[in-house]
Structures are given as structure tokens and as C-alpha cells.
Amino acid sequence: MKRVAIDVDGVLADIHSPLIDLINTKYGAKLTYEDIVEYDAEVITPKGKICIHKEIHSVFGESSFWREAPPLEGIECVHELPAFGLSPFIVTSRPLSIFPETKAWLEDQGINWPLFPRPVIETFVNCIFLQIDDFPKNIIFQPHKCILMSQPWNKDYDEPNDAFFHRTGSWEDVIELFKSGWLEL
């Protein structure tokens, strides 16, 4: 089985839609999902300028926020990965303090794979066959295949033109890509 590192936020979980709702309520803003074009984006609201990154950090202590995040459409497709000879594990930049909520959320989705903090990936990067992420900085210069899940904050990323990289918009597309033989290239 080939090891696959899968990110949580923006790949499996949609924390951004509830975060936008929270920001719009808290600051009287009218943000949309497409407005988050950068992870560290600053946006102007009726109550002043805010940083999206800081707002994400402000909800780290609210376990209900993380438990109630909706799954991204089509994540049930992840259960097909072992049929392609893949052994998935989950990697996240979420702080260790919310790992219990993260693990519980994953279990609610029927995902019971090992969960690791992102720095761990550095120690066994050469053992990974494929990485699936939404943040370009997490996958550039990796010595393995990478899939970038399209999101508004990565739309301007100029992906490399090689057989080891693929951009996709959905888990259904990932499965179709695998069926096409991309994993064997």
C-alpha cells in the first residue's frame, strides 16, 4: 500500500463557510467564500479591517465550531482510496489542543485513519507517495505526487506542468483521475 497524506481544512472539512458566517455576524460584513483569496487575507468590514488568519485562530478554543464544520461535498469518495492500493493518513495544521475535536469530526465522517500534526510530515516525507492539500506552500517542492484541491485562496497559484502534480475541484474528480491511471505515471 502506498502512503497518502490528506489535509483536513479545505480538503475534507469546510471550516471557511461557517467562519465567513461568524465574521459576517460579528463584524456586519458581507463576505463570500470567493472573497477569501489568501490565507492571510485582510478584509475591510463595517467595523474595521480584520485578518482571516487571526479569525481562524480566534475560534481554536470553540470545540463546537470544529465539530460542526460541514464536510466538503463528495468526501465519501475517500473511502475508495484503499481500492487503488493507497493507505491514507490525515495531516493538519490545526493545533494539538483541538485534535480530540478533529478526530471526532473525522470519525463522524467514517474516517478512522491516523491523524498527525503537519510538522510530522517533514520527518517521513520520503515515505509518502501522494499528498492532497489546498495550500500550495504545503505541497511545492515535494518529492512525491501532489493534488491541489482548488479553493479561492489558491486560484492564482501557478502549478508546475509535470506528471507529479494535478489540480482538481472535487473528490469525485480525484477518483476519476485515479481510474484514468494517473497514479501509475
Secondary structure, DSSP 8 states (H G I E B T S, - for coil): -EEEEEESBTTTB--HHHHHHHHHHHH-----GGG--STT-EEEETTEEEEHHHHHHHTTT-HHHHHT--B-TTGGGGGGGGGGTEEEEEEE-S-GGGHHHHHHHHHHTT--S-EEEHHHHHHTGGG-SEEEES-HHHHTT-SSEEEEE--GGGTT-----STTEEEES-HHHHHHHHHTTGGG-
